[in-house]
Amino acid sequence: MKVYVVNLARAADRMAHMRDRLAGVDYERIEAFDGTKDLLPPSALTPNETACYMSHMSAWRQLLASSDKAACVLEDDVVLGDDFGALLAAPLPPHFDLIKIETCHQTVSMDKAALPMGGRHLHRLRSRHLCTAGYIISRACAERLLKIAITEPLDIEMFNHAAARHLCIYQLVPAVCVQETQLGAGDVSSIGARTKNRPRGFGLVVREAERAWFGLSALIFWPWRERMEIPFAEHGEEADRITVAAAERAAKSSTA
């Protein structure tokens, strides 16, 4: 499976890290839109949110320009599990829109039933699990998302409660990638940096209705679902090194 890495031109250091992490993997760099300088279309979102959305759209268009049925999209600040390359060769489920392969350490709701993928499992995601630093997208889903107007931040459009109801989204357990910031290291990627927008008017009503349905469905379907915080891969030398370094920095700063 082809991997598309979304990366800003001014973030050459991030891309250098990704080249090392993706050694032996078929990948293509997608130059990200820069919210600080690029001319962006009018939007209710912040410049960084709009740029993030458009950057991922570029990756989807690359998928559609190929003959591939699916692709993996990564942002340039993810740490990968040791078996990431092998996982890309594993069979995909017969029908899906998105497979979230990262964790943001949020508690999510998902089906107890699971499908195998490599040495991991896929569970149907039934709640939101935000962030877009690592996912697999089907060709049909890319076509569908490209037709949607940019009105919400990308991760809310793709991985909110409403998306979990309208799209066939799977969660990989344990996750095979995680952003450096989730390990306590690195800076927030400017690709995905954003401010939290609170919807107003009808948008707020819809959001609250989705939240109410999520709470009700959790009660109705509890025998078939489980709630858990998605773990990162149990292994990964780089992840271990980053976590230890971050802990050492925190310890030094607390004693300074």
Contacts in CASP RR format, 6 or more apart in sequence:
PFRMAT RR
TARGET T0000
AUTHOR 0000-0000-0000
METHOD contacts of the structure
MODEL  1
MKVYVVNLARAADRMAHMRDRLAGVDYERIEAFDGTKDLLPPSALTPNET
ACYMSHMSAWRQLLASSDKAACVLEDDVVLGDDFGALLAAPLPPHFDLIK
IETCHQTVSMDKAALPMGGRHLHRLRSRHLCTAGYIISRACAERLLKIAI
TEPLDIEMFNHAAARHLCIYQLVPAVCVQETQLGAGDVSSIGARTKNRPR
GFGLVVREAERAWFGLSALIFWPWRERMEIPFAEHGEEADRITVAAAERA
AKSSTA
1 26 0 8 1.000
1 68 0 8 1.000
1 70 0 8 1.000
1 71 0 8 1.000
1 72 0 8 1.000
1 88 0 8 1.000
1 89 0 8 1.000
1 136 0 8 1.000
2 26 0 8 1.000
2 27 0 8 1.000
2 28 0 8 1.000
2 63 0 8 1.000
2 66 0 8 1.000
2 68 0 8 1.000
2 71 0 8 1.000
2 72 0 8 1.000
3 22 0 8 1.000
3 25 0 8 1.000
3 26 0 8 1.000
3 27 0 8 1.000
3 28 0 8 1.000
3 71 0 8 1.000
3 72 0 8 1.000
3 73 0 8 1.000
3 74 0 8 1.000
3 88 0 8 1.000
4 27 0 8 1.000
4 28 0 8 1.000
4 29 0 8 1.000
4 30 0 8 1.000
4 59 0 8 1.000
4 62 0 8 1.000
4 63 0 8 1.000
4 71 0 8 1.000
4 72 0 8 1.000
4 73 0 8 1.000
4 74 0 8 1.000
5 15 0 8 1.000
5 18 0 8 1.000
5 22 0 8 1.000
5 27 0 8 1.000
5 28 0 8 1.000
5 29 0 8 1.000
5 30 0 8 1.000
5 74 0 8 1.000
5 75 0 8 1.000
5 76 0 8 1.000
6 30 0 8 1.000
6 32 0 8 1.000
6 55 0 8 1.000
6 56 0 8 1.000
6 58 0 8 1.000
6 59 0 8 1.000
6 73 0 8 1.000
6 74 0 8 1.000
6 75 0 8 1.000
6 76 0 8 1.000
6 191 0 8 1.000
7 14 0 8 1.000
7 15 0 8 1.000
7 18 0 8 1.000
7 29 0 8 1.000
7 30 0 8 1.000
7 31 0 8 1.000
7 32 0 8 1.000
7 76 0 8 1.000
7 191 0 8 1.000
8 14 0 8 1.000
8 31 0 8 1.000
8 32 0 8 1.000
8 34 0 8 1.000
8 76 0 8 1.000
8 190 0 8 1.000
8 191 0 8 1.000
9 31 0 8 1.000
9 32 0 8 1.000
9 34 0 8 1.000
10 34 0 8 1.000
11 76 0 8 1.000
11 189 0 8 1.000
11 190 0 8 1.000
14 76 0 8 1.000
14 77 0 8 1.000
14 189 0 8 1.000
15 29 0 8 1.000
15 76 0 8 1.000
17 76 0 8 1.000
18 27 0 8 1.000
18 74 0 8 1.000
18 76 0 8 1.000
18 78 0 8 1.000
21 78 0 8 1.000
21 79 0 8 1.000
21 80 0 8 1.000
21 84 0 8 1.000
21 238 0 8 1.000
22 80 0 8 1.000
24 85 0 8 1.000
25 84 0 8 1.000
25 85 0 8 1.000
25 88 0 8 1.000
28 62 0 8 1.000
30 55 0 8 1.000
30 58 0 8 1.000
30 59 0 8 1.000
30 62 0 8 1.000
31 58 0 8 1.000
32 51 0 8 1.000
32 52 0 8 1.000
32 55 0 8 1.000
32 58 0 8 1.000
32 191 0 8 1.000
33 40 0 8 1.000
33 50 0 8 1.000
33 51 0 8 1.000
33 52 0 8 1.000
33 54 0 8 1.000
33 55 0 8 1.000
33 58 0 8 1.000
34 51 0 8 1.000
34 190 0 8 1.000
35 47 0 8 1.000
35 48 0 8 1.000
35 50 0 8 1.000
35 51 0 8 1.000
35 190 0 8 1.000
36 47 0 8 1.000
36 48 0 8 1.000
36 190 0 8 1.000
38 51 0 8 1.000
40 47 0 8 1.000
40 50 0 8 1.000
40 51 0 8 1.000
40 54 0 8 1.000
41 50 0 8 1.000
41 54 0 8 1.000
41 150 0 8 1.000
43 49 0 8 1.000
43 50 0 8 1.000
43 150 0 8 1.000
43 151 0 8 1.000
44 151 0 8 1.000
44 197 0 8 1.000
45 53 0 8 1.000
45 150 0 8 1.000
45 151 0 8 1.000
45 152 0 8 1.000
45 153 0 8 1.000
45 194 0 8 1.000
45 197 0 8 1.000
46 194 0 8 1.000
46 195 0 8 1.000
46 197 0 8 1.000
48 190 0 8 1.000
48 192 0 8 1.000
48 193 0 8 1.000
48 194 0 8 1.000
49 153 0 8 1.000
49 154 0 8 1.000
49 192 0 8 1.000
49 194 0 8 1.000
49 195 0 8 1.000
49 197 0 8 1.000
50 150 0 8 1.000
51 191 0 8 1.000
52 132 0 8 1.000
52 153 0 8 1.000
52 154 0 8 1.000
52 191 0 8 1.000
52 192 0 8 1.000
52 193 0 8 1.000
52 194 0 8 1.000
53 150 0 8 1.000
53 153 0 8 1.000
53 154 0 8 1.000
53 157 0 8 1.000
54 150 0 8 1.000
55 191 0 8 1.000
56 73 0 8 1.000
56 132 0 8 1.000
56 154 0 8 1.000
57 145 0 8 1.000
57 146 0 8 1.000
59 71 0 8 1.000
59 73 0 8 1.000
60 73 0 8 1.000
60 137 0 8 1.000
60 142 0 8 1.000
60 145 0 8 1.000
60 146 0 8 1.000
61 142 0 8 1.000
61 146 0 8 1.000
62 71 0 8 1.000
63 70 0 8 1.000
63 71 0 8 1.000
63 137 0 8 1.000
63 139 0 8 1.000
63 142 0 8 1.000
64 139 0 8 1.000
64 142 0 8 1.000
64 143 0 8 1.000
64 146 0 8 1.000
68 139 0 8 1.000
69 92 0 8 1.000
69 138 0 8 1.000
69 139 0 8 1.000
70 92 0 8 1.000
70 136 0 8 1.000
70 137 0 8 1.000
70 138 0 8 1.000
70 139 0 8 1.000
71 136 0 8 1.000
71 137 0 8 1.000
71 142 0 8 1.000
72 88 0 8 1.000
72 101 0 8 1.000
72 134 0 8 1.000
72 135 0 8 1.000
72 136 0 8 1.000
73 132 0 8 1.000
73 134 0 8 1.000
73 135 0 8 1.000
73 136 0 8 1.000
73 137 0 8 1.000
74 133 0 8 1.000
74 134 0 8 1.000
74 177 0 8 1.000
75 132 0 8 1.000
75 133 0 8 1.000
75 134 0 8 1.000
75 179 0 8 1.000
75 189 0 8 1.000
75 191 0 8 1.000
75 192 0 8 1.000
76 189 0 8 1.000
76 191 0 8 1.000
77 133 0 8 1.000
77 179 0 8 1.000
77 180 0 8 1.000
77 181 0 8 1.000
77 186 0 8 1.000
77 189 0 8 1.000
77 191 0 8 1.000
78 102 0 8 1.000
78 133 0 8 1.000
78 134 0 8 1.000
78 177 0 8 1.000
78 178 0 8 1.000
78 179 0 8 1.000
78 180 0 8 1.000
79 177 0 8 1.000
79 178 0 8 1.000
79 179 0 8 1.000
79 180 0 8 1.000
79 183 0 8 1.000
79 236 0 8 1.000
79 238 0 8 1.000
79 239 0 8 1.000
79 242 0 8 1.000
80 176 0 8 1.000
80 177 0 8 1.000
80 238 0 8 1.000
81 176 0 8 1.000
81 177 0 8 1.000
81 232 0 8 1.000
81 233 0 8 1.000
81 235 0 8 1.000
81 236 0 8 1.000
81 238 0 8 1.000
81 239 0 8 1.000
82 233 0 8 1.000
82 235 0 8 1.000
82 236 0 8 1.000
82 237 0 8 1.000
83 118 0 8 1.000
83 119 0 8 1.000
83 176 0 8 1.000
83 233 0 8 1.000
83 235 0 8 1.000
84 176 0 8 1.000
84 177 0 8 1.000
86 118 0 8 1.000
87 101 0 8 1.000
87 117 0 8 1.000
87 118 0 8 1.000
87 119 0 8 1.000
87 120 0 8 1.000
87 176 0 8 1.000
90 117 0 8 1.000
90 118 0 8 1.000
90 119 0 8 1.000
91 117 0 8 1.000
92 99 0 8 1.000
92 117 0 8 1.000
92 136 0 8 1.000
93 99 0 8 1.000
93 115 0 8 1.000
93 117 0 8 1.000
93 122 0 8 1.000
93 170 0 8 1.000
95 168 0 8 1.000
96 138 0 8 1.000
96 168 0 8 1.000
96 169 0 8 1.000
96 170 0 8 1.000
97 137 0 8 1.000
97 138 0 8 1.000
97 140 0 8 1.000
97 141 0 8 1.000
97 144 0 8 1.000
97 167 0 8 1.000
97 168 0 8 1.000
97 169 0 8 1.000
98 135 0 8 1.000
98 136 0 8 1.000
98 137 0 8 1.000
98 138 0 8 1.000
98 141 0 8 1.000
98 158 0 8 1.000
98 159 0 8 1.000
98 167 0 8 1.000
98 168 0 8 1.000
98 169 0 8 1.000
98 170 0 8 1.000
99 117 0 8 1.000
99 122 0 8 1.000
99 135 0 8 1.000
99 136 0 8 1.000
99 169 0 8 1.000
99 170 0 8 1.000
99 171 0 8 1.000
99 172 0 8 1.000
100 125 0 8 1.000
100 129 0 8 1.000
100 134 0 8 1.000
100 135 0 8 1.000
100 159 0 8 1.000
100 169 0 8 1.000
100 170 0 8 1.000
100 171 0 8 1.000
100 172 0 8 1.000
100 175 0 8 1.000
101 134 0 8 1.000
101 135 0 8 1.000
101 136 0 8 1.000
101 172 0 8 1.000
101 175 0 8 1.000
101 176 0 8 1.000
101 177 0 8 1.000
102 131 0 8 1.000
102 133 0 8 1.000
102 134 0 8 1.000
102 135 0 8 1.000
102 175 0 8 1.000
102 176 0 8 1.000
102 177 0 8 1.000
102 178 0 8 1.000
102 179 0 8 1.000
103 129 0 8 1.000
103 174 0 8 1.000
103 175 0 8 1.000
103 178 0 8 1.000
103 182 0 8 1.000
103 229 0 8 1.000
103 230 0 8 1.000
103 231 0 8 1.000
103 232 0 8 1.000
104 129 0 8 1.000
104 130 0 8 1.000
104 131 0 8 1.000
104 179 0 8 1.000
104 182 0 8 1.000
104 230 0 8 1.000
105 182 0 8 1.000
105 229 0 8 1.000
105 230 0 8 1.000
106 128 0 8 1.000
106 129 0 8 1.000
106 130 0 8 1.000
106 229 0 8 1.000
106 230 0 8 1.000
107 227 0 8 1.000
107 228 0 8 1.000
107 229 0 8 1.000
108 125 0 8 1.000
108 126 0 8 1.000
108 127 0 8 1.000
108 128 0 8 1.000
108 129 0 8 1.000
108 171 0 8 1.000
108 227 0 8 1.000
108 228 0 8 1.000
108 229 0 8 1.000
108 230 0 8 1.000
109 125 0 8 1.000
109 126 0 8 1.000
109 127 0 8 1.000
109 214 0 8 1.000
109 218 0 8 1.000
109 225 0 8 1.000
109 226 0 8 1.000
109 227 0 8 1.000
110 123 0 8 1.000
110 124 0 8 1.000
110 125 0 8 1.000
110 126 0 8 1.000
110 127 0 8 1.000
110 171 0 8 1.000
110 173 0 8 1.000
110 225 0 8 1.000
110 226 0 8 1.000
110 228 0 8 1.000
111 123 0 8 1.000
111 124 0 8 1.000
111 126 0 8 1.000
111 224 0 8 1.000
111 225 0 8 1.000
111 226 0 8 1.000
112 123 0 8 1.000
112 224 0 8 1.000
112 225 0 8 1.000
112 226 0 8 1.000
113 123 0 8 1.000
113 124 0 8 1.000
113 224 0 8 1.000
114 121 0 8 1.000
114 122 0 8 1.000
114 123 0 8 1.000
114 173 0 8 1.000
115 121 0 8 1.000
115 122 0 8 1.000
115 170 0 8 1.000
116 122 0 8 1.000
117 172 0 8 1.000
120 172 0 8 1.000
120 173 0 8 1.000
120 174 0 8 1.000
120 176 0 8 1.000
121 172 0 8 1.000
121 173 0 8 1.000
122 170 0 8 1.000
122 171 0 8 1.000
122 172 0 8 1.000
122 173 0 8 1.000
123 170 0 8 1.000
123 171 0 8 1.000
123 173 0 8 1.000
124 168 0 8 1.000
124 169 0 8 1.000
124 170 0 8 1.000
124 171 0 8 1.000
125 159 0 8 1.000
125 164 0 8 1.000
125 169 0 8 1.000
125 170 0 8 1.000
125 171 0 8 1.000
126 164 0 8 1.000
126 217 0 8 1.000
126 221 0 8 1.000
126 225 0 8 1.000
127 161 0 8 1.000
127 164 0 8 1.000
127 214 0 8 1.000
127 218 0 8 1.000
128 156 0 8 1.000
128 159 0 8 1.000
128 160 0 8 1.000
128 161 0 8 1.000
128 163 0 8 1.000
128 164 0 8 1.000
128 214 0 8 1.000
129 159 0 8 1.000
129 171 0 8 1.000
129 230 0 8 1.000
130 155 0 8 1.000
130 156 0 8 1.000
130 159 0 8 1.000
130 160 0 8 1.000
131 155 0 8 1.000
131 159 0 8 1.000
131 179 0 8 1.000
132 154 0 8 1.000
132 155 0 8 1.000
132 158 0 8 1.000
132 159 0 8 1.000
132 192 0 8 1.000
133 177 0 8 1.000
133 178 0 8 1.000
133 179 0 8 1.000
133 189 0 8 1.000
134 177 0 8 1.000
135 158 0 8 1.000
137 145 0 8 1.000
141 167 0 8 1.000
145 157 0 8 1.000
145 158 0 8 1.000
148 157 0 8 1.000
151 157 0 8 1.000
152 160 0 8 1.000
153 194 0 8 1.000
153 197 0 8 1.000
154 192 0 8 1.000
157 163 0 8 1.000
158 167 0 8 1.000
159 169 0 8 1.000
160 210 0 8 1.000
161 210 0 8 1.000
161 211 0 8 1.000
161 213 0 8 1.000
161 214 0 8 1.000
162 206 0 8 1.000
162 210 0 8 1.000
163 169 0 8 1.000
165 210 0 8 1.000
165 213 0 8 1.000
171 230 0 8 1.000
173 230 0 8 1.000
173 231 0 8 1.000
174 230 0 8 1.000
174 231 0 8 1.000
174 232 0 8 1.000
174 233 0 8 1.000
174 234 0 8 1.000
175 230 0 8 1.000
175 231 0 8 1.000
175 232 0 8 1.000
175 233 0 8 1.000
176 233 0 8 1.000
177 232 0 8 1.000
178 232 0 8 1.000
178 239 0 8 1.000
179 189 0 8 1.000
180 186 0 8 1.000
180 242 0 8 1.000
181 187 0 8 1.000
181 188 0 8 1.000
181 189 0 8 1.000
182 232 0 8 1.000
183 232 0 8 1.000
183 239 0 8 1.000
183 242 0 8 1.000
183 243 0 8 1.000
183 246 0 8 1.000
184 242 0 8 1.000
184 243 0 8 1.000
184 246 0 8 1.000
185 242 0 8 1.000
185 243 0 8 1.000
185 245 0 8 1.000
185 246 0 8 1.000
185 249 0 8 1.000
198 204 0 8 1.000
199 206 0 8 1.000
199 207 0 8 1.000
218 225 0 8 1.000
218 227 0 8 1.000
232 239 0 8 1.000
233 239 0 8 1.000
END
